[in-house]
Amino acid sequence: MEPEQIKIGASSYNVFTGVLTSGDGHSVALRPQTAAVLRELLAHRGDVLSREDIMSRVWPTTTVTEDSVTQCIREIRASLGEEGHRLLKTFPKRGYMLEPSGIEIAADKKQGGGRRWTQLAVFIGLAALAAVASVLLWPRTAYQDERPVIVVSPFLDLYDSEKWSRIGNGLANELSAALARNDWLDVRLAAIYDANASRDAYMLNGTISAAPETLRLTARLTEGTEGRIVWSEVWEGPVNEVFAMQADLLVKVEATIAPAWTGVVARDTLGKLDAFPGTLGAFDLYLLAIEQKHLFTPEGLARSQTLLEQALAFDPEYARAWTALAVVHLLQMEGARTVESFADHLLRRITATENAYRLSPNDPETLVQVTFLMGRAGNHAAAEAALRKAAELGHNNPDILAQAAWGGARRVSVGEDAVQWALRAYELNPAPPPWYNAALATAAFYAEDYEMAAGAYAKAPPVTEVLYRHAATMAALGDMASAARLLERANAHLPEGMTIAKLEAADGATYPPYVSRLTALLDKIDSIH
């Protein structure tokens, strides 16, 4: 075996080709980024490398988030099989370490041990330099499991002019950068993409047609080698408004593709899972869990919990699954039939939120959920900062904005801003799911726009918190009969021995002045009925 071959547990890794071969002979060509991370871990075997260390060494000239490191760690572990978590260890709040006892260098037996390790350092150093270039220049091989691949091509100028061809290339670069912020997507530029790497990749392309007075932009998302059209749209306008049209196209494409709950890629992937029930990975299980969660029924929530727990069994560091699990336990808290069940879901929600925040502290979905922990601790200023950061990071993602409006608006005093987040979610997603109504209603309620809140609550899923805030809304509007009926329905959803006041206190995250306002409105209903 050549010196560049390194044994990692039962697997063999070629430093130069980036191919990891398992003990049973199955080979995986790691993505250049993932290979570069593995090389750094090998070069510093036995040492704990922080995410910051890895980011500065693997992406020295590129700005990436910690999620990029998490994804590479996940892929390395998956490629190592059952030994993945034993060989590549996580040290919470510190980083990652490759277990040195599992590593063996295959080299000429006449060489001394020191010579072999020195040679390894040289090999890894040279390979690491090549890896930095490969991140930007080499074709990327599709990872065998999990994330959908999106290949972004330059927008084709139908008249082949230098000006519009340049704009078409710029559009592709901006779109790929915007979509790459979403850790669940594997985004690639067509110029450095190996067409044989993933035959199921999504292709995002478009055209530019410029006449003397008018400009026409088209965008289209297709899937697979047969080019099945998943989504398409056309923009037309005066040629002197090209930058406004370009900005609108960027927003629309990101808002249509990026959401992991309601985006076209997520929905299309979900629609294909029934055809391959025996090959579900963590991402597939996550998608199925989200679908069940949004049924907002006890049975759907129970199935969602099971699917998310299965996804986390595949990958305990799947931050997005932890975040979704926290939301599922929140909804199950409200539907619990006993105080004991309520308390159990509360503790599980806290644990899931803590895990998500530990693994991905800058993910906007995680930031929305961590406002719950900050609110419980009474740190509403930190909660507001986290919520506003989530809304800023997800400003073109309707799912994120709706989550911020629903989940965060009651925990911090953001007032009208939360209403604007919810309204922008509607603007970005012309076919919004019913739970967007709960987001708008909650934001409007705490902004004291009771007319808007009443209209949105009437169309929202009838979960417990929606019912009793809807009741309070109707009381604020003076419709006490409707308020009483809604409050009766809300009380019927509560666990035996639990009251709304106790539920709010047990949650502990609501902004105190908001608790007082809600309590006063509910007391008003009780005093009349």
N, C-alpha and C positions, 0 to 999 in steps of 0.2 A: 504493500500500500504506500502511496506517495506521501511525503511529509505534509502536504497541505490537507490531508485527510485527518479529521479530528473525531474521536469517539466521544459522544455525549450520551452517557448511559448506554442503552442498546442501539442507539442511532449513530450514523456516521455523517459527518458534515464536511463538505468540500468548501474550503475558505474562498477559493477563486470563483467557482461556478455558482455558489450560493444554494446548492442542492443538498437537502437533508434527506437521508435515506434511513428508514426505520429498520428494525431488526428483521422484519419479514420481507424486506426488499422493496417496500413501497417508497417512492421518491416524491418529494415536493420541492419545486423551485420557489424559494422564498422571494417575495417582492424585494426590490433593492433596499427600500427603507428598513424592512424587517431583517434582511441579511446584515445591514450595517449595524443595527441594534445588537444582533447576536454577536457580531465580531467585537463590539465594545465590551459586551459581557464576558466574552472569552478572554479578551486582553486583560480584564480586571477580575478574573475568576476569584471567588473567595472574598471579594470586596463588595460592599453595598454601594450601588450607583444610584444617585437620586435621579428623578425625572429631569431636573434641570441639567444635570451632568450629561445625560443621554441626549437631550435636545441640543445642547451646545456643541456636542461632538458629531452628531449625525446630521443636524441641520444648521451648520454654522452661519449660513448666509440667508436662511429662509425662516420666516416667522411661522411657527406652528403652535398648536395647543398641546396640552398634556394628553389629550385624547389620542393624538397620533402615537405617542409612546405606549399608551394602554393597548391600542389596537395591535401594535407590533408584538408586545409581550403576549397578548392573547394568541396571535398566530404562531409564535414560537412554541408556546405550550401545547397548542393543538397539534402541531407537527411532531412534537416529541411523544405524543400519545399519553398513555397512562402515567408515564414518568414525569410529565410536564411540570406539575406543581411540586414534585419532590426535588427535581433538578433546578428549576427556576423559581426561587423563593421570593415572596413579597414581605417586606418589612414595613408595616404601616407607618406612614408619615416620614419614612426614610428613603425607601426605594426598592431596588431589586438586586438579587445576588444569584449568580450561577454557582451551584454547588461544585467545588473543585474536586471532590472525591469521585465524581462521576465522569471526569474528563480524562481522556488518554490520547496522547499524541503518537500517531503512527509514523515512525521514522527509521532510518538506518540503525540497526541495533549496535553498530560499532561506535556510534556517536554517544558522547556522554550526556547525562541528563541535563546539565546546564546548557550544553550546546543546543539540545533539542528545544528547550524553552526559549533560548535566545532566538533560534530560528523561527519559532512560532511567533514571537513578538514581531520579527521582521515581516513575516508573511501577513500577519494580521494588520500591521501598520500600512503595508502597501495596499492590501485589500481594502482597508478602511478609506484610504485616499481615493481608490477607484469607486468605492461605494458612494462617497459624497457626489462624485460626478454622475453616478448611475441614477441617483435620486432625481436628477434633472434631465438626464440625457438618454438613459437606456429604456428599451421597452419594458413594461411592467407585466409580469406574469400574474394571471388571476389567481387569487387564493382559492383553494378548492371548496371552501365552505363559507357560508355567511353572506357577506355584503354584496348587494347588487353593484355591478360595474356600469358606469356611465362614461361613454367616450364622447368628448366634445370636439366637434370639427369647426374650422373657420367657416363663417357665413360666406357663401359663394356669391361673388359679384357677377350677375348675369351678363354684364357688359365688359367685364375684365378690365376695369380701369384701375390705375394705381391707387387713387384716393380711396375708392370704396373697397378695394381688396384689403387695404391697410385697416380700414374700419372693421371689416369682417373678421380679420385676425384679432383685432382688439376685443371685439365682442366675445370671441371664443375664450380668450384669456381671462376676461372679467367674469364670464359665466362659470368657468372651471374653478376660479378662486372662490366665488360665492358658494358654489355647491360643495366644495371641499371642506367648508366649515362644518359640514354635517358628518359626524363620525360614522354614521351607519352606511354612508355611500362611499364607494371606491371610484374616485373621479380621475379620468385620464385624458390627456390631450391626444388627438388622433395622430399628430406628427410623431409621437414616440410610443404608439400603441401597436402591439403585435396582434394582428387580426385573428390569429389562431389561438390566442391565449384564452379567450372566453367566447364561445360561440353564442352564448345567451346574453351578451352585453346589450345594454341600451345605447342607442346612438342619438345624440342631440346635434342637429345641424339646422341650417337655414339658408335663406337667400336674401340678397339685397338687389333691388331693382330701382335704379335712379333715373327718372326722366327729368327734363329741364325744370319742371315745376313741382313734381310730386315724387315721393319716396315710398317704397313698399318693402316692408320687412316681413319675412315669414320665419317661423320656428317650428320644428317638428321633432318629436321623440318617437323613435322606432325601436323595436326589440327583435333580437335574433337575426340569423342570417337571411331569413325570408323577408325582413323589413316590415313586420306587422306594425301598423301605426297605433301608438298608444295615446298620443296627444299632439295637437297642432293648433297654431293660431297665426293670424295675420294682422299686421299694423300698417296703416296708410296715413300719410299726412304730407304737409308741405316740405319740400326738400330742405328748407332753411331751419326746420325743427328736428333735424336728425338727432341732436343730442338729447332732446326731450323724449323722442321715440326710443332711443337707445336705453335711456334710463328706465322708461316704462317697461321695455322688453326684459331688462335685467331683473326688475322687481317681479314681473309676472312669471318668468321662468323659474326663479328661485322659489316663489310662493307656491307654484304648481308642483314642483318636483321635490323640494327639500323636506316638507313635513313627513315625519316618520309615522304619523297616525292617519292622516287623510290625503297625503300626496299621491300623485298618479303612480309613482313607482311602487310605493308601499301597497297600494290597492291592487296593482297589477300582479305584484309578487304574491300577495295573499290569494288572489284568484287562481294562481297556478299550483298552490300547495296541495289541493285535493288530488292532483294527478300524480303526486310523488309522496304519498303518505309515509313511506318507509325511510325517507332520507332527510327528515327534518333536523335542522341544526338549531343553535340557540337563537339566531335571528328569526328563523321561521316560527319557532315557538313563541317568541316575543310578539310577532305580528298577530298570531292567532289569539294570544292573550289579550291584546289591545282590542281586537274585534269583540271578544266576549265581555270585556270590561264595559264597553260602550253599549251593551244591552241594558245595563243598569238594573239587572234582576239579581236576586240572591243566587240563583243557579249559575248565571253568567259570571258573577263575581267569584264564585267558588271554582268554576272551571278556569277562570283567568289566573287565580292564585296558583292552582296546580300547574298550569302551563309555564308560568313565570318561575316557579320553583324548579321545574324540569330544565328550563333554560339556564338557571343559575347552577344546576348540577353539572351541566356542560361546561359552564364558564363562571366560576364564583366571582370574577372581577368584571362582570358585565354590568357596568354602572347604570345603563339605561333600563335594564330589567329591574334593578333594585329600586330605581325611581318609580317605575310603573307599579311595582309591588307595594310601595308606600302608599300610592293613591288607592290601590285596591283595598288595602287595610283601612284606609280612611272611610271609604264607602261601606265597608263591612262593619265598621264601628257604628255607623248610623243605622244600619239594618239589623244590628245584633238583637237577639231576643232575651238575653240575660245580661246582668251587670258583669258577670264573670267573662262572658264572651266579649263584651265591649272592652274590658280591661286587657284581655289577651290581644285583641286586634290593635289596641293603642300601643302596647309594648312592641308588637311586631312592626307597627308603622314607624315607631321611633328608631328601631334597629335598622330597618330598611333605608330610612332617610340618612342615618349616620353612615351606612356603608356606601350609599350613592355619593354622598358628599366627600367621603374619604377618597373614593376612586376617581371622581371627576368633578372637582370643586368649581370648575368654570363652565360646566355645561348648563345652558339656560333652563332646561327642565329641572335639573337638580337644584339650581338656585331658587326656582319657584318653591320647590318643596322644602328647602332648608329654612325658608322663612317661618315655617311651622316650629322648628326647633328654636330659632332665635326669638320668636314670639313667646314661646313657653318660658324661655329664660328671662323674659322681660326686656330684651334688647331690641326694641322696635326700630331704633335708628339703624342697626345693622341689618334688620329684616328689610327695611325700606331700601337700603343701598343694594342688597342682593336682588330684590325684586326689580329695581330700576335697571340694574346690570343685565338681568335676564331679558327684559323687554328691549333693551338696546341691542343685545347680541342677536335676538330673534326678531328684529324689526321687520323683516320680510318673510317671516314664518308665521302663518296664521294660527297654527296649533300652539306655538309658544305664547303668542300674544293673548290668546283666549285663556290659556292656563294661568298666565299672570293676572288677568282680570278676575278670574274666578277664585283661584287658590290664594292669591296674595292680597287682593284688594281689602279684605276684611282684617288682615293682620297688620297693615300699616296705613297711615293716612296719606294716600296718594290721590284721593278725590277724583276729579274730572279726568286725570290722566288715565286711570284704569278704564273709564268709559271709552276714551279714545283708542286704547289698545283693543278693546273688544270690537269697536266699530271698524277698526282697520283689519281685524281678523275677517270680518264679514266682507270687506272690500277685496281682500286678497283671495278669499275662497268663495266664489259665487254659488257653491253648493254646500253650505256649511252643515255639519251634523247637528242634531238637536242640542247637544251639550253646550254649543256656543251660546245658546239662549240663556243658559244658567250663568255663563260668564258675564254676558251683558247685563243681565238682571241684577246679579250680585254687585257689580261695579256701580250700576245706577242707584241701587238701594243705598249704598254707603255714601254716594255723592248726593243723596237726598233728591234724586230725580225720580219720584215715585210713579209718575205716569209711565215713563220708559220702563222702569222696573216691572210694573204690573203687566205690561204687554209682553215682555220677554219671559217673565216667570210663567205665564199662561202656556207657553210653548216649550218649556224646559222639562227634562226628565223629572218625575215626581219623587226624588229622593228626599230624605227627611229634612235636610237643611233648606232645600228649595221650598218645601211646604211651609215651614214655620217662618221663613223670611218673606215668602209670598203673603202669608197671613198678616205679618207686621206691615207689609206694604199696603195691603187693603185697609188696615186700620188707620194708617197715616192718611189715606185718601178718604176716610170716613165711611167706607163700605163695611160696616161691622158684621153684617150677616155673612158676607163672603169670607171675612176674616175669621169668624167663628168656625165656619165649615172647614176651612183650610187648617186651622189650628187643631181641630178635632182629628183630622187625617194625620197630621204630624205627630200628635201624641200617640196615635194608634201604632205608629212605626217605632216608637221608643221601646227599649228594653224594659221589662217589668221592674218597677221601682226607680226608674230613671225619669228625670224631668229635663226640659229643655235647658233650664238654668244649670243643672248638674252636668248636662252634656257639654255646654259651652265652657264650664269651669274645668271639666276633665280634659278637654282639648287644650285649654289654657293659652291659645295662641292669638285670640282675637284682640284687636286694639281696644284697650279699656273703655275709652269714650264710646266706641261702637257697641260694646256690650251693654252699657247703660242705656243707649238709645233703643236697642233691640228689646231689652227688658222692659222699658217703659211702655213700648207699643204693645207687647204681649200682655203686660199687666192691664192695660186699658181694655183689651178684649175680654180678659177674665172678669174684670169688674162689671162689665155690662152683661155678660152671659154667665 
